[in-house]
């Protein structure tokens, strides 16, 4: 949630473009179609490249969640764990492979959710509004 004096907007257009292109670049050079691997690339790139004045970690979490949903998976990690891993990524306490392991642990295919009424996007929006 934005604070009253918080600066909003893009800090570095170049960093944002790099983050945006990181998934396609990694996919091409690593020759992988693995959604979780590519999600970890997106998360790391948005969090570390610092393209926005504020909320880079939050943006990384939400963008990764949406990327996973669009590709058939829900990110199920508790909010506190997401905060912890986001800080660890930015401070380089963990590498991308460790982040990938985290995402592998905290995901589930959407087809499992369809039997439950699949409102994963609503849960994502609700969780985002609380942070």
C-alpha positions as CSV (number, residue, x, y, z in Angstrom):
1,X,0.0,0.0,0.0
2,X,1.3,3.5,-0.9
3,X,2.2,5.9,1.8
4,X,1.3,9.6,1.4
5,X,4.9,10.8,0.7
6,X,5.9,7.8,-1.4
7,X,7.2,8.6,-4.8
8,X,5.5,6.6,-7.6
9,X,6.4,5.7,-11.1
10,X,9.2,4.4,-13.2
11,X,12.6,5.2,-11.9
12,X,14.6,3.7,-14.8
13,X,12.9,2.9,-18.1
14,X,16.0,1.0,-19.2
15,X,15.8,-1.2,-16.1
16,X,12.1,-1.9,-16.7
17,X,12.8,-2.9,-20.3
18,X,15.6,-5.2,-19.2
19,X,13.3,-6.8,-16.6
20,X,10.5,-7.1,-19.2
21,X,12.8,-8.8,-21.7
22,X,14.6,-11.0,-19.2
23,X,12.2,-13.9,-19.5
24,X,12.4,-14.1,-23.3
25,X,16.1,-13.7,-23.2
26,X,16.6,-16.5,-20.6
27,X,14.1,-18.7,-22.4
28,X,16.0,-18.4,-25.7
29,X,19.5,-18.8,-24.3
30,X,18.7,-21.5,-21.7
31,X,16.4,-23.3,-24.2
32,X,13.8,-23.8,-21.5
33,X,10.0,-23.7,-21.4
34,X,9.8,-24.3,-17.7
35,X,7.3,-21.9,-16.3
36,X,8.7,-21.9,-12.8
37,X,12.2,-21.3,-14.0
38,X,11.0,-18.4,-16.1
39,X,8.9,-17.1,-13.2
40,X,12.1,-17.0,-11.1
41,X,13.9,-15.0,-13.8
42,X,11.1,-12.4,-13.9
43,X,10.9,-12.1,-10.1
44,X,14.7,-11.7,-9.8
45,X,14.9,-9.2,-12.6
46,X,12.1,-7.0,-11.4
47,X,13.3,-7.1,-7.8
48,X,17.0,-6.5,-8.4
49,X,16.9,-4.1,-11.4
50,X,14.9,-1.6,-9.4
51,X,12.9,-0.1,-12.3
52,X,10.5,1.8,-10.0
53,X,10.9,4.4,-7.4
54,X,9.2,2.2,-4.8
55,X,7.5,-1.2,-4.5
56,X,9.9,-3.2,-6.7
57,X,9.7,-6.3,-4.4
58,X,5.9,-6.0,-4.3
59,X,5.8,-5.6,-8.1
60,X,8.1,-8.7,-8.5
61,X,5.8,-10.8,-6.3
62,X,2.6,-9.7,-8.1
63,X,4.1,-9.9,-11.6
64,X,5.4,-13.4,-10.9
65,X,2.1,-14.4,-9.4
66,X,0.2,-13.2,-12.5
67,X,2.8,-14.8,-14.9
68,X,2.4,-18.1,-13.1
69,X,-1.4,-17.8,-13.3
70,X,-1.3,-17.0,-17.0
71,X,0.8,-20.1,-17.5
72,X,-1.4,-22.5,-15.4
73,X,0.0,-22.3,-11.9
74,X,-0.9,-20.5,-8.7
75,X,1.8,-19.1,-6.3
76,X,0.6,-20.4,-2.9
77,X,3.4,-19.1,-0.6
78,X,2.2,-17.3,2.6
79,X,2.7,-13.5,2.6
80,X,5.5,-13.5,5.2
81,X,7.4,-16.1,3.2
82,X,7.1,-13.9,0.0
83,X,8.4,-10.9,1.9
84,X,11.3,-12.9,3.2
85,X,12.3,-14.4,-0.2
86,X,11.9,-11.0,-1.9
87,X,14.2,-9.3,0.6
88,X,16.7,-12.2,0.3
89,X,16.7,-11.8,-3.5
90,X,17.3,-8.1,-3.4
91,X,20.1,-8.4,-0.8
92,X,21.6,-11.3,-2.8
93,X,21.3,-13.6,0.2
94,X,19.7,-16.1,-2.2
95,X,20.4,-16.7,-5.9
96,X,17.9,-17.3,-8.7
97,X,18.2,-21.1,-8.3
98,X,17.2,-20.8,-4.6
99,X,14.3,-18.6,-5.6
100,X,13.3,-21.2,-8.3
101,X,13.3,-23.9,-5.6
102,X,11.1,-21.7,-3.4
103,X,8.6,-21.2,-6.3
104,X,8.6,-25.0,-7.0
105,X,7.8,-25.6,-3.4
106,X,5.0,-23.0,-3.3
107,X,3.0,-23.5,-6.4
108,X,0.2,-25.7,-7.6
109,X,-1.3,-26.3,-11.1
110,X,-4.5,-24.4,-11.8
111,X,-6.3,-27.6,-12.8
112,X,-6.2,-28.6,-9.2
113,X,-7.9,-25.3,-8.4
114,X,-10.7,-25.6,-11.0
115,X,-12.2,-28.4,-8.9
116,X,-12.3,-25.9,-6.0
117,X,-14.0,-23.2,-8.0
118,X,-10.7,-21.5,-9.2
119,X,-10.8,-18.0,-7.7
120,X,-7.0,-17.8,-7.5
121,X,-6.9,-14.4,-9.2
122,X,-9.4,-13.0,-6.7
123,X,-7.1,-14.3,-3.8
124,X,-4.1,-12.7,-5.5
125,X,-5.9,-9.4,-5.8
126,X,-7.0,-9.6,-2.2
127,X,-3.5,-10.4,-1.0
128,X,-2.0,-7.6,-3.0
129,X,-4.4,-5.1,-1.6
130,X,-3.4,-6.0,2.0
131,X,0.4,-5.4,1.4
